[in-house]
Amino acid sequence: MVTMLACQAPETKTTVVAASEDIEGGTYVSLDEKTAKVKQLIESYLKNDSTAAHEIYADTLKAIDGFANNVDSLNRVKVSPGGRAAFIANDRFTHTMFSDISMSLNKGDLKTFIGNNGQVATGYWGLWTGKGKYTNQETKVPLHMILWWEGDKVVTIYRIFDPATLTAEVAASQTK
């Protein structure tokens, strides 16, 4: 009976593509220097310390926040103005709005991708949590980031998160 079922099962074919042909492919690692640097960035952010950010982000950092309606007329997510300085200032601003900020750093939350085309990016898939200083509300926000590298500097950071709790906290801060 087993033999008959095996013979009747549909055949599955797998196509093997050489890495040199798959320009969108590549490999990922989690114990490399770049992954360690992004972990350092996160740990520094949690302490409201921007030293690592100044060292790792390029002066001309392009920050792209992928949330609702932050797109231009060509349907591209907008780059936030101000480069590294503005990005760091905005990150530090979250500490004026929230206390007890944490970000998950579980196994699998950070990986660096090395593309067959030479691109290198570190990805973060985790959870940002904090307690609003004005609303007193605890919030948990899934946060996804891709940090694109050129050499030893992050030149672009793309983040996807729901800014609703941040917006609400800013609004509450204006009424107090």
C-alpha positions in Angstrom: 0.0 0.0 0.0 2.8 2.4 0.8 4.5 1.7 -2.5 1.3 2.4 -4.4 0.8 5.8 -2.6 4.4 6.7 -3.2 4.0 6.0 -6.9 0.9 8.1 -7.1 2.4 11.1 -5.4 2.9 14.1 -7.7 6.5 14.6 -8.7 8.2 17.7 -7.3 11.1 19.2 -9.2 13.6 21.6 -7.7 15.5 23.9 -9.9 19.0 24.7 -8.6 20.2 28.2 -9.6 23.9 29.0 -9.4 24.6 31.8 -6.9 26.1 33.9 -9.6 22.8 33.9 -11.5 20.7 34.7 -8.5 21.5 38.4 -8.0 18.6 38.7 -5.5 20.0 35.8 -3.4 22.8 35.5 -0.9 23.4 34.3 2.6 22.7 35.4 6.1 24.7 35.2 9.3 24.1 36.2 12.9 27.5 36.1 14.6 29.3 38.6 12.4 30.7 42.0 13.1 27.8 44.0 11.5 25.2 42.1 13.4 27.2 42.8 16.6 27.3 46.5 15.7 23.5 46.7 15.3 23.1 45.0 18.6 25.4 47.6 20.0 23.3 50.4 18.4 20.1 48.9 20.0 21.8 48.5 23.4 23.1 52.1 23.3 19.7 53.5 22.2 18.1 51.7 25.2 20.5 53.7 27.5 19.8 56.9 25.5 23.4 57.0 24.5 24.1 58.1 21.0 27.9 57.3 21.0 27.5 54.1 18.9 25.1 55.8 16.5 27.6 58.6 15.8 30.3 55.9 15.1 28.2 53.5 13.0 25.8 55.7 11.0 27.2 57.7 8.1 26.9 61.5 8.3 24.6 61.3 5.3 22.4 58.6 6.7 19.1 58.1 4.8 16.3 57.3 7.3 13.1 55.9 5.7 10.1 55.2 8.0 7.6 52.9 6.3 4.3 53.9 7.9 0.9 54.9 6.6 0.9 57.9 4.2 4.6 58.6 4.4 4.9 58.2 0.7 5.6 60.7 -2.1 3.7 61.3 -5.3 5.7 58.4 -7.0 4.6 56.0 -4.2 8.0 55.8 -2.7 8.5 55.9 1.0 9.9 59.4 1.9 13.4 59.8 3.2 13.4 61.8 6.4 15.4 65.0 6.2 18.5 65.8 8.3 20.7 62.8 7.9 22.4 61.2 10.9 21.9 64.2 13.3 18.2 64.3 12.8 17.8 60.6 13.1 19.7 60.5 16.3 17.8 63.4 17.7 14.5 61.7 16.8 15.6 58.5 18.5 16.6 60.5 21.6 13.2 62.2 21.6 11.5 58.9 22.2 13.2 58.9 25.6 11.5 62.2 26.5 8.1 60.6 25.7 8.6 57.1 27.2 10.2 55.5 30.1 11.2 51.8 30.6 12.1 51.5 26.9 13.2 48.1 25.8 13.7 46.2 22.6 13.7 42.4 22.2 17.1 40.9 21.4 16.0 37.3 21.2 17.8 34.6 19.1 16.7 35.3 15.5 15.9 39.0 16.0 19.1 40.1 14.2 20.6 38.8 11.0 23.0 40.2 8.4 22.4 39.4 4.8 25.2 39.3 2.3 23.8 39.5 -1.2 25.3 37.9 -4.3 25.2 41.4 -5.8 27.5 42.7 -3.0 24.9 44.5 -0.9 25.0 44.0 2.8 22.1 44.7 5.2 21.4 43.8 8.8 17.7 43.1 9.6 15.9 43.4 13.0 12.6 41.9 13.7 11.6 42.6 17.2 9.4 44.3 19.8 9.8 47.8 21.1 8.1 48.5 24.4 7.8 51.6 26.6 5.6 53.4 29.1 4.2 56.8 28.1 5.4 59.6 30.4 2.2 61.6 29.7 -0.4 58.9 29.1 1.1 56.4 31.6 0.1 53.7 29.0 2.4 50.8 28.4 2.8 50.1 24.7 4.3 47.2 22.6 5.1 48.0 19.0 6.4 45.4 16.5 9.5 47.0 14.9 11.2 45.9 11.7 14.4 47.5 10.5 16.8 47.0 7.6 20.2 48.7 7.9 22.1 49.0 4.6 25.9 49.0 4.9 28.6 50.5 2.8 31.9 49.4 4.3 31.7 49.8 8.0 29.0 52.5 8.0 25.2 52.2 7.9 24.1 54.5 5.0 20.4 53.8 5.0 18.0 52.6 7.6 14.5 51.5 6.7 12.0 51.0 9.6 8.5 49.7 9.6 6.3 50.3 12.7 3.0 51.7 13.7 3.6 55.3 15.0 0.1 55.6 16.6 1.4 55.3 20.2 4.2 57.8 19.6 1.7 60.2 18.0 -0.7 59.8 20.9 2.1 60.4 23.4 3.2 63.6 21.6 -0.4 64.8 21.6 -0.7 64.1 25.3 2.5 66.0 26.0 1.0 69.1 24.4 -2.0 69.1 26.7 -0.1 68.9 30.0 
